Amino acid sequence: MRNLLSANFSRLWHSVWFWLCGLGMLGYTLWEVSQLYAFRAHALTVWEVERADFATPRVGDCSLLLLIAMAVLCPLFLNSDYHDGTIRNKLVVGRTRAQVYLANYLTMLAAALLYTLLYEAVLLLAIGFTVPENLWNAQAVTIKLVGLMPFIFSVAALFTLLGQLVRSRGVTVLSILLVVLLLWLPRQQFDRLCEPEEKTLLGGAEVFVEVDETGEPHQFYWRDGQRIAEEDLETVPNPRYLAAPLRTVYTFLLNFLPGGQAFQLSDSIDVEGGSGPLMAAYGLLLSMLATGAGLLAFRRMDLK
């Protein structure tokens, strides 16, 4: 196994795609840092309030781009073994198929961890240089980082499965289509979950928004020169409201699939019934299922 990993890491280090994906991660990180400095320069009052925990909401922002980077790297890196004859050579010298598969998974996992480390190091150092005092809640940042690990395991396992079992060069296109589906589906599911059980009929009333003394916006209604409370407006059942058991299924998929986890880790969506420990458990379960299925299928593949 050590020789397999050594050969994989050597090839990974010389892979153009590994460096291109890394540059993509770095570019995204620098963009995040530029937003940090822009916020620091133009919102000093808000910064004074938020700076103590500025890092925690951004620790998971790399999850979405990491999902895309691994969807590109894994099939391109792993599929080349078939066309170069590398896999057959590994088996000829006495390596088992399980060893070959696990070595490839660990290599892709190491790449994902390196990308994550690059993002987190640059981001946290930028925050450290920007506000050296009262930086962040170290416990919250640590919890968020730990919560990222199962997600990384599952993403590496899923795209290793795809890259290892599909021998066609078109696997990259298939992988990109899969990641598009994984990112599109959660948004559609979340939009349906956000549909209220009842819809409010305005009945000619106009909608206005006012901001209270704390800066929070509030919606109110105005009709015939009078302000109307929302509870005084007529309501009807919303046909787009998602009831059980579909609501339970949608919530499960948002917590289980990597796309839904990526959106939650980046704080893009907040799912009812979702939690860090639950997503971590699902991430570990998905990584074990994908790796187990990959090992079984790879043992039966015809490599001629």
N, C-alpha and C positions, 0 to 999 in steps of 0.2 A: 504493500500500500504506500510506503514511504517513497519508493521509486516512481510510482504512478503519480503521486502528488507533486513530486519534484519536477517531473516532466511536464505536467499540466501547468504548474506555476511558471515554468520557464517559457512555455508557449504563450501563456496568458500575458506575460510581461512584454512579449514581442508582438502581441496582437494589436493591429491598428484599431480594431473595433473597441477593444478594452480602453484604449486611450481616448478615442473619440467620445465614448459614453462618459468617461471621466471628465472630459472637457465640458460636456453638456451639463453634468452635475455642478462643476465649478462655476460655469457661467450662470446657472440658476442661483447658486449660492451668492455670487457677487451681486446679482440683481436684488436678492433679498437684503444684502448689506446696504446697497444703495438706497433702498426703501427705508431702511433703519435710519440712515444719516439724514435723509430728506425729512423724515418724521421728527427727528431730533432738532433739525434746524427750523422747521416751520410750525411746530406744535409744542413749544416749550412748556406751556401750562399743563397740557395733557400728559406730556412726558413726565413731569414731576409727580403725577399721580400714578402712572402706569409703569414707570421704569423698574420698580422693585420686582415685577414679575413679567418683564418684557420678553424674556427668553422662552418661558414655558410654552406659550401658545405657538411658538415658531419651531420648536424642536421637531415636531412631526411633519413639518411642511415638505420635507424631502421625500415622503412616502409616495406621493403621486408621481414625481419624476423618476424615482427609483423603480417603480413598477414599469414605466416605459423603457428605461435603460436596460433592465433585465430582459424585457421582451425582445429587445434588439440583440443584446450580447449573447444570451444563452443559445439560441438556435444557430447564429452565425459561428460561434466558437465550437459548439459540440458537433454540429452537422458536418463540419469539415473533416472530422475523423473518418467518416464513411468514405468520402471521396479521395482522401489521401491514403487510405488503407491502414491508418494508424490503429484502429480497433483490432483488426485481424492480427497485426503484429504484436499487440499487447497480449492477446490470447495465445498466440503461438509460443511466447516465452514463458507461459505458465500462469498468467494472471487469470483469475476467475471473472466471470461476467459481473458478479456482485461487486467485486473489488473495483472493476472498471467503472461501473455505474456510480458507486459511492464516492470514488475519487473525483469523478466529474461533478457530482453534486457538491462536494466540499469545496471544489475549486470555484464554482459559481457562487456558493455561499460566501466564500472569502472575498470575491469581487464585490458582492453586494455590501458586505461589512466595510470594505475599504471606501466605497462610495459614500456610505453613511458617515463614516469617520471623517472624511473630507468635508462634508457639508457641516457637520456639527462643530468641528474644530474651527473652521473659518467663521461660522456664525457666532459662536460663543466668544471667540477672541475679539471679533468686531464689537460685540456688546461690551466686553470687558474694557476695551480701549475707549469706547464712547462714554461710558459711565463707570468709572472705576470703583465708585462707592455704591453700596446698596444695590448690587447687581441684579440678583434674581433669587428666587426661592430654590435653593439647591435640592431640597427634598422633592419638590414638584418636578424639577428638571430631571432628576434621577429616575423618578417613577415613569416619566414620559419616555425616557431613553430605554428603560427596561421593557416598557410596553411595545416598543418598536421591534424588539428582537424576535418574538414569534411571527410577526408580520414578515420580517426579512426571511426567516426560515421557510415560511410557506411560499413566498414569491420565488425564491431560489428553487424550491422543490417542484413547483408547478411548471416553471419554464425549463427546468432540467428534464422533466418528464417529456415535455413537448419536443425539445431539441434532441433528446436521446432516442426517441421512438419513431420520429418521422424522418425518413432518410432522404426525402426529396429536397432539392434546393429551395423549393417553394415554401419550406417550413417557416421562413422569415415572414413571408406575407401572412401565413396562417397565424403566426404569433402576434403580429401587429393587429390583425383583425380581432384576435382574442382580447388583447389589452384594450382595444377600442370598445368592445362589448363590456368588458369589466368596468370601464369608466362611464359608459353611457347608461348601463342598466341601473346602477345605484341612484343616479340622478332622477331617472324616471320613477323608480320605486319610492324615493324620498318625497318627490312631488305628490305622489298619490297618498302617501301617509300623512302629508301635511293638509290634505283636503279636510275641511271641517265637516262635521256630521250634518249641519244645517247651513243653508245659505240665507243671507239677509237680503230682503227685497227693499230697495231704496225708496220706491214709490215716489219718485220725483225729488227726493232729498239729495243735497249736495254733500260731498265728503271733504272735510278740511282736516289739516294736521296742525297741532300746536305743540310747542315745546315748553315743558315745565321748568321750574327753577333748577332742577338737577340736570337739565339737558336731555331728558328723555322725551321722545316724541309721543303724542297721544292723538288718536283719531276721534273726530266728532262729526255730527251730522247737523245740517241746517236746512230747514224747509219752511216756506211761507213766513220768513222773517223771524223764525224761532229756532232755538237750539233744541235738538231732539236727542234723547238718550238712546243708545243702541238697543236696549231691551224693549223700547217702545216700537221698534220697527218689526214688520212682519217677517217671519222666517218660514222656509220650506225645506223639506229633506233634500240633501245634496246627493244627486245620483252618482257623483264621482267619489263619494266617501267609501273608503275601503273597510268593510266589516270583517269580523272573524268568520272563517279561519284564514282567509287570504291575508289579513292584516298580520297575523302571527307568522305566516310564511314569508312575507315581504321583510318583516323585521329580522327574522332569522337569516335570510340571505344577505341583508345589509351588514349583519354582524359576522357572517361566516366567510363570504367571498372577499378576496383581496381588494377589489375595487371599493367596496363599501367600507372596509377597514381603513383604506388609504384616505378616503374623504373624512372619516371620523378622526383619524390620527392627526390630520392637518387642520382640524377644527372647522372644516368647511360645512359639515352638517352635524346635527345633534339628534341622534336617533332615540326615540322613546324606548326604554327597556335595554339600551346598550350600556356597556360598562367596559372599563379597561380589562379587568380579570376575565370577563366573558370572551372578549375578543382575543385575548392571549390564549385562552384554552382552545378556541376555535382555530387560531393560527397554528398552534402546535398539532392539533388534530389533523388539519389539512396537510401540513408538511409530512406527517406520518403516513396518511392515506396516499398522498401523491408518491412518496418515496417507495412505499410498499408496493403500490400498483406498478410503478416503474421497474422495480427489481423483478417482479413476477413476469411482466411483459418482455423485458429485455432478455431474460433467460430463454424465452421461447422464440426470439427473433431469428430469422434466417439472415446471417451476415455475409453470405456468399455474394 
